[in-house]
């Protein structure tokens, strides 16, 4: 017959076993999470800019290098490249719809990238006679849960994206871009940097790659500084609008963003970048103060010749808080001097009355 004490002991044994199992599960989950590593892959080239005619077949090769110490199995898929409706930046489409995706073939479409070695991947695009104008792809290389990864107890996180821009030469192709806006982020800045935003819109039916410069001058004189715009030749897809940013930070006093040891920008409680004033003694003669003019000059190829895009913007650099503090201090000093002088004059008058 089972006694009460035996039941009690059995209950405690079950509780202890449950605690041990939970701890083991927690350790295993923590271990699995700690062994998630980011994907470390080099791809060449990262962007293809191709031109063909209807009925052509394109054959190309890209290479990837696995910089990690273990083999990584990949699969490849093609998606359409579209413009983000908010930012205008090109990004992969969420779906895999589109007739043009069936034109793409990979050889192979799955493979294992050996550690610290280059792997060649061939692809072809068979363009039908009915094709017209521009087609834009993203090739996604996605790590798979394979034998090589299971043996190491690690999981690879991330994916590789290769952009393919395809222009099909056909009558009716229009390469055109227009300027939507060009402005500094603030009409009056205390210190450098002054950030400029150039918003361009593609109003043609093939992609464009405008690039150029912003020339900073003062009082109609020679340029003080020259900034690059779209130095990496980023594309604007048809119907898309894209913002290109440039920063003028060539000055004696600059308000620089603060970064941690990993190069990540630090933010405050409101999510805004943390900044600090820096004095660049090697640029003592570059004290920026007063009104300035920014002249934008960009070019793009319309298929026949280079077309230009120009605009101007005015802005000021005035360290108004230090100036206000100096002015207030000067006013306070004048008031104190006047008070001291009045007190002195009154004391002298009293002495004269006593005599």
C-alpha positions as CSV (number, residue, x, y, z in Angstrom):
1,X,0.0,0.0,0.0
2,X,1.4,3.4,-1.0
3,X,1.9,5.7,2.0
4,X,1.5,9.5,2.1
5,X,5.2,9.9,2.6
6,X,6.0,7.9,-0.5
7,X,3.6,10.0,-2.6
8,X,5.2,13.2,-1.2
9,X,8.7,12.0,-2.1
10,X,7.5,11.1,-5.6
11,X,6.0,14.5,-6.0
12,X,9.3,16.2,-5.1
13,X,11.2,14.0,-7.6
14,X,8.8,15.1,-10.4
15,X,9.3,18.7,-9.5
16,X,13.1,18.4,-9.5
17,X,13.0,16.6,-12.8
18,X,10.9,19.3,-14.3
19,X,13.3,22.0,-13.1
20,X,16.3,20.1,-14.6
21,X,14.5,19.7,-17.9
22,X,13.6,23.4,-18.1
23,X,17.2,24.4,-17.3
24,X,18.5,22.1,-20.1
25,X,16.0,23.5,-22.6
26,X,16.9,27.1,-21.6
27,X,20.6,26.3,-22.1
28,X,20.0,24.7,-25.4
29,X,17.9,27.7,-26.7
30,X,20.5,30.2,-25.4
31,X,23.3,28.1,-27.1
32,X,21.4,28.0,-30.4
33,X,20.8,31.8,-30.3
34,X,24.4,32.5,-29.5
35,X,25.4,30.5,-32.5
36,X,23.5,32.5,-35.1
37,X,26.2,34.2,-37.2
38,X,25.8,36.8,-40.0
39,X,26.4,35.9,-43.6
40,X,29.9,37.0,-44.7
41,X,30.0,36.8,-48.5
42,X,31.8,38.8,-51.2
43,X,30.1,39.1,-54.6
44,X,31.5,40.3,-57.9
45,X,30.0,42.2,-59.7
46,X,27.2,43.3,-57.3
47,X,25.3,45.1,-60.2
48,X,24.8,44.2,-63.9
49,X,23.9,47.0,-66.3
50,X,22.9,45.2,-69.5
51,X,21.6,46.3,-72.9
52,X,20.1,43.9,-75.5
53,X,17.6,43.7,-78.4
54,X,14.3,41.8,-78.5
55,X,15.1,38.2,-79.3
56,X,18.6,38.2,-77.8
57,X,19.9,35.8,-75.3
58,X,22.2,37.2,-72.6
59,X,24.8,34.9,-70.9
60,X,26.6,36.2,-67.9
61,X,28.6,35.0,-64.8
62,X,28.8,36.3,-61.3
63,X,31.2,35.1,-58.6
64,X,30.7,34.8,-54.9
65,X,33.4,34.2,-52.2
66,X,32.5,32.5,-48.9
67,X,34.6,34.3,-46.3
68,X,33.5,32.0,-43.5
69,X,35.2,28.8,-42.3
70,X,32.3,26.4,-43.2
71,X,30.6,25.5,-46.4
72,X,27.3,27.3,-47.0
73,X,24.6,25.7,-49.3
74,X,22.7,28.3,-51.3
75,X,19.6,28.5,-53.5
76,X,19.0,31.3,-56.0
77,X,15.8,33.0,-57.1
78,X,15.0,35.9,-59.2
79,X,12.6,38.7,-58.2
80,X,11.5,42.0,-59.8
81,X,13.3,45.2,-58.7
82,X,10.8,47.9,-57.9
83,X,10.8,51.4,-56.4
84,X,9.8,51.7,-52.8
85,X,6.7,53.9,-52.8
86,X,7.9,55.9,-49.8
87,X,11.6,56.4,-50.3
88,X,11.9,55.7,-54.0
89,X,14.9,53.4,-53.5
90,X,15.0,50.2,-55.5
91,X,14.1,47.1,-53.5
92,X,13.0,43.5,-54.2
93,X,9.3,43.0,-54.9
94,X,7.5,41.0,-52.2
95,X,5.9,38.6,-54.7
96,X,7.5,36.5,-57.5
97,X,5.0,37.5,-60.2
98,X,6.1,38.7,-63.6
99,X,6.5,37.2,-67.0
100,X,10.1,38.5,-67.2
101,X,11.1,36.2,-64.3
102,X,10.6,33.2,-66.5
103,X,13.2,34.5,-68.9
104,X,16.0,34.0,-66.3
105,X,17.8,30.7,-65.8
106,X,20.6,29.8,-63.4
107,X,23.3,27.2,-63.8
108,X,23.3,25.9,-61.1
109,X,20.3,27.2,-59.1
110,X,21.5,25.5,-56.0
111,X,25.1,25.0,-54.9
112,X,27.5,24.8,-52.0
113,X,29.9,27.7,-51.5
114,X,33.2,26.3,-50.2
115,X,35.0,28.1,-47.3
116,X,37.3,30.9,-48.4
117,X,36.9,30.1,-52.1
118,X,35.3,31.7,-55.1
119,X,32.3,30.0,-56.9
120,X,31.2,30.9,-60.4
121,X,27.4,31.0,-61.1
122,X,26.2,31.3,-64.7
123,X,22.9,32.9,-65.6
124,X,21.0,33.6,-68.8
125,X,18.2,35.9,-69.8
126,X,16.3,34.9,-73.0
127,X,14.5,38.0,-74.2
128,X,11.4,37.4,-76.3
129,X,10.6,39.4,-79.5
130,X,7.7,41.0,-77.7
131,X,9.9,42.5,-75.0
132,X,10.2,46.3,-74.7
133,X,12.1,48.9,-72.8
134,X,13.4,48.2,-69.2
135,X,13.3,45.1,-67.0
136,X,14.8,45.1,-63.6
137,X,15.8,42.1,-61.4
138,X,17.2,41.1,-58.0
139,X,18.9,37.8,-57.7
140,X,18.6,36.5,-54.1
141,X,21.1,34.0,-52.8
142,X,19.6,32.5,-49.7
143,X,21.5,30.1,-47.3
144,X,19.8,26.8,-46.8
145,X,19.8,24.6,-43.8
146,X,22.2,22.0,-45.1
147,X,24.4,19.2,-43.8
148,X,27.5,21.5,-43.5
149,X,25.7,23.9,-41.1
150,X,24.1,21.2,-39.0
151,X,27.5,19.7,-38.3
152,X,28.9,23.0,-36.9
153,X,25.8,23.7,-34.8
154,X,25.5,27.2,-36.3
155,X,22.8,29.0,-38.3
156,X,23.6,31.5,-41.0
157,X,21.5,34.7,-41.1
158,X,21.2,37.0,-44.1
159,X,21.1,36.9,-47.9
160,X,23.0,38.2,-50.9
161,X,21.4,40.5,-53.4
162,X,22.6,41.0,-57.0
163,X,21.0,43.7,-59.1
164,X,20.4,43.3,-62.8
165,X,19.3,46.4,-64.9
166,X,18.3,45.4,-68.4
167,X,17.5,47.9,-71.1
168,X,15.9,46.5,-74.3
169,X,16.7,48.6,-77.3
170,X,13.5,49.4,-79.1
171,X,11.8,52.4,-80.7
172,X,9.9,54.3,-78.0
173,X,12.4,54.0,-75.2
174,X,12.6,57.3,-73.3
175,X,15.4,58.1,-70.8
176,X,14.3,61.2,-68.9
177,X,14.7,62.6,-65.4
178,X,13.5,65.8,-63.8
179,X,14.3,67.6,-60.5
180,X,11.6,67.6,-57.9
181,X,13.5,69.5,-55.2
182,X,16.9,70.7,-54.1
183,X,17.3,72.2,-50.6
184,X,19.5,72.2,-47.6
185,X,18.0,70.5,-44.6
186,X,17.8,73.9,-42.9
187,X,17.9,77.5,-44.2
188,X,20.0,78.5,-41.2
189,X,22.5,76.2,-39.6
190,X,24.6,76.9,-36.5
191,X,27.6,74.8,-37.7
192,X,28.6,72.5,-40.4
193,X,27.7,70.0,-41.7
194,X,24.9,71.3,-43.9
195,X,23.1,68.4,-45.5
196,X,21.5,68.7,-49.0
197,X,18.7,66.6,-50.4
198,X,18.4,66.2,-54.2
199,X,15.0,64.6,-55.1
200,X,14.9,63.3,-58.7
201,X,12.1,61.7,-60.6
202,X,12.3,59.3,-63.5
203,X,9.6,60.3,-66.0
204,X,10.8,58.0,-68.8
205,X,10.3,54.3,-69.4
206,X,13.9,53.1,-68.8
207,X,16.2,53.5,-65.8
208,X,18.5,56.6,-65.5
209,X,21.6,57.2,-63.4
210,X,22.1,60.9,-62.8
211,X,25.3,62.0,-61.1
212,X,27.1,65.3,-60.6
213,X,28.2,67.9,-58.0
214,X,27.1,70.6,-55.7
215,X,29.3,73.7,-55.8
216,X,29.4,75.8,-52.6
217,X,30.3,79.5,-53.1
218,X,29.9,82.8,-51.3
219,X,29.3,86.3,-52.7
220,X,29.6,85.1,-56.3
221,X,33.2,84.2,-55.9
222,X,35.0,80.9,-56.7
223,X,33.8,77.7,-55.3
224,X,34.7,77.1,-51.6
225,X,33.9,73.4,-51.8
226,X,32.6,70.7,-54.2
227,X,30.3,67.9,-53.1
228,X,29.6,64.7,-55.0
229,X,26.0,63.6,-55.7
230,X,25.2,60.0,-56.4
231,X,28.9,59.1,-56.5
232,X,28.0,55.3,-56.7
233,X,25.8,55.8,-59.8
234,X,22.6,54.6,-58.1
235,X,19.7,54.1,-60.6
236,X,16.2,55.6,-60.6
237,X,13.6,53.1,-62.0
238,X,10.8,54.3,-64.4
239,X,8.1,56.1,-62.5
240,X,10.3,56.2,-59.3
241,X,11.4,59.1,-57.3
242,X,14.7,59.0,-55.3
243,X,16.5,61.2,-52.9
244,X,20.3,61.6,-53.0
245,X,22.0,63.2,-50.0
246,X,25.3,65.1,-49.8
247,X,26.9,66.7,-46.8
248,X,29.2,69.8,-46.5
249,X,31.4,69.4,-43.4
250,X,34.6,71.1,-44.5
251,X,34.9,73.7,-41.7
252,X,36.8,74.8,-38.6
253,X,33.9,74.0,-36.2
254,X,31.7,71.0,-37.0
255,X,28.8,69.3,-35.2
256,X,29.6,65.7,-35.7
257,X,27.5,62.6,-35.0
258,X,28.8,60.3,-32.2
259,X,29.5,56.7,-33.1
260,X,30.3,53.7,-30.9
261,X,33.3,51.4,-31.4
262,X,31.4,49.4,-34.0
263,X,30.7,52.6,-36.1
264,X,27.0,52.7,-35.2
265,X,25.5,56.1,-34.7
266,X,24.4,56.7,-31.1
267,X,20.9,58.1,-30.6
268,X,19.2,59.9,-27.7
269,X,15.9,59.0,-26.0
270,X,13.9,60.5,-28.9
271,X,15.8,58.4,-31.5
272,X,17.7,61.4,-32.9
273,X,21.5,61.1,-33.6
274,X,23.7,62.3,-30.8
275,X,26.2,65.0,-31.8
276,X,29.2,66.8,-30.4
277,X,31.1,69.9,-31.4
278,X,34.5,69.3,-32.9
279,X,37.2,71.9,-33.5
280,X,39.4,71.1,-36.5
281,X,42.6,73.0,-35.9
282,X,44.0,72.0,-39.3
283,X,41.1,74.1,-40.8
284,X,41.5,77.2,-38.8
285,X,41.1,79.4,-41.9
286,X,37.8,77.6,-42.8
287,X,35.5,79.3,-40.2
288,X,32.1,79.2,-41.9
289,X,29.9,82.2,-41.2
290,X,27.3,84.1,-43.3
291,X,25.3,83.5,-46.5
292,X,26.2,80.9,-49.0
293,X,25.0,79.6,-52.4
294,X,24.8,75.9,-53.4
295,X,24.7,75.3,-57.2
296,X,23.6,71.8,-58.3
297,X,24.8,70.4,-61.6
298,X,24.0,66.9,-62.6
299,X,24.0,65.0,-65.9
300,X,22.4,61.8,-67.3
301,X,22.5,60.0,-70.6
302,X,19.3,60.1,-72.5
303,X,20.5,57.6,-75.1
304,X,21.7,60.3,-77.5
305,X,23.6,62.8,-75.4
306,X,24.2,64.0,-71.9
307,X,21.3,66.0,-70.4
308,X,21.9,68.5,-67.6
309,X,19.9,69.2,-64.4
310,X,20.7,72.5,-62.6
311,X,19.4,74.4,-59.6
312,X,20.5,76.8,-56.8
313,X,19.7,77.1,-53.1
314,X,20.6,79.8,-50.6
315,X,21.5,79.1,-47.0
316,X,23.2,80.7,-44.0
317,X,25.7,79.4,-41.4
318,X,25.3,81.4,-38.2
319,X,26.3,80.0,-34.7
320,X,23.3,82.0,-33.2
321,X,23.4,80.4,-29.7
322,X,27.1,81.4,-29.0
323,X,26.4,84.8,-30.6
324,X,23.3,85.2,-28.4
325,X,25.3,84.2,-25.3
326,X,28.1,86.7,-26.2
327,X,25.5,89.5,-26.8
328,X,23.7,88.8,-23.5
329,X,27.0,88.8,-21.7
330,X,28.0,92.0,-23.4
331,X,24.7,93.7,-22.4
332,X,25.0,92.4,-18.8
333,X,28.6,93.7,-18.7
334,X,27.5,97.2,-19.9
335,X,24.7,97.2,-17.3
336,X,27.1,96.3,-14.5
337,X,29.6,99.0,-15.6
338,X,26.8,101.6,-15.6
339,X,25.6,100.5,-12.2
340,X,29.2,100.7,-10.8
341,X,29.7,104.1,-12.4
342,X,26.5,105.4,-11.0
343,X,27.3,104.1,-7.5
344,X,30.8,105.7,-7.8
345,X,29.4,109.0,-8.9
346,X,26.8,109.0,-6.0
347,X,29.5,108.2,-3.5
348,X,31.6,111.1,-4.8
349,X,28.7,113.5,-4.6
350,X,28.0,112.5,-1.0
351,X,31.6,113.1,0.0
352,X,31.4,116.5,-1.6
353,X,28.2,117.4,0.4
354,X,29.9,116.4,3.7
355,X,32.7,118.8,3.0
